[in-house]
């Protein structure tokens, strides 16, 4: 499988004495995945996306984007930042023309215009008169109009109402279905990610804490209730539950008799790991960076 | 190309406890049972489904593969996915449906609530069709079951 993004020992420090935003971060994102990038505020999500987009330079370590250095692949990468900087004085039509001028080799005018039309926007409207959802739609049209192979989105839907969010996520998924675009998208809205994404990168303390296909990661964990010994498994989180405990574990072999076993939801898996920052990392083999693959035990 | 009329639109319920791909499988089967979909009908493309539902494209493909495995649909290269055969023989206007409607009305008049009726119906299903009645429900209870609080889903998952 080809690699869309591969980080090896990536470090980013803002200022010489600051704590590192990314601290020896290593992972691999295979092509064609739709990946969620999740983590607490300050975990390094925006930093990672900005480096991948070629807008920030790392302090040390390496990041390969579509097999090239971050800046070199810029033409094949789409990036949508949280603040969606568009020119407020330009009309929607002028903004699309700007997209065409800035991406002379790759611009698909009909496709970009189609995305704008789905939102029933009048092309003559000035950007400053658009609602948040409409503005995001125009920004998404510009980003997708260059037909990126890798689409990076930094909390794109944070300020949108549920309907606009649903429609724009639909537009993004349709693009992935039609063109096989790799998507890496940061968000705090787990329910939305659970449906749209098939892959997960959980960042914490500047490193990957969970990385892999969502089905594989969920399948490696169990939510167990009962009494007895769990010491041969990795206990991510454990809570008293009457006379016994309820625990989210990473299984090592079968769970013993007397435990009620359930499959955790993505939300349960994420919350347990967010509440237990000291739990060991799990990166599935397909998601481990080439350099680290020998060192990965899972 | 002219806009083709879509014969089925999927509704994804995020809180049902049933995985998304199985919801697509179940809704297609249901449409086949009720005669809303017939042999030769084209299912919406993965692109159309994800555009309307904002779910992952692979989820749709997984559901379509499952339907293909059970022989209900076939993928024709470059054309799309088409219904191959119908399911059951209980179209929406069959006498059996009318009888069931009548029975449900009487159950309600007799003071039974939704849960009571679901339990009775589930029991009758198991008695006459065995435990693994639904074609896809056996996959639903494959390894570990997801938590489910809804009474309607518990009838098909009662064998877990």
Interface residues (C-beta under 8 A of the other chain):
Chain A: X34 X166 X167 X169 X170 X171 X173 X174 X176 X177 X178 X191 X192 X194 X195 X196 X197 X198 X222 X261 X262 X263 X265
Chain B: X12 X14 X20 X45 X46 X47 X48 X50 X51 X52 X53 X54 X55 X56 X57 X58 X59 X60 X143 X144 X145 X146 X147
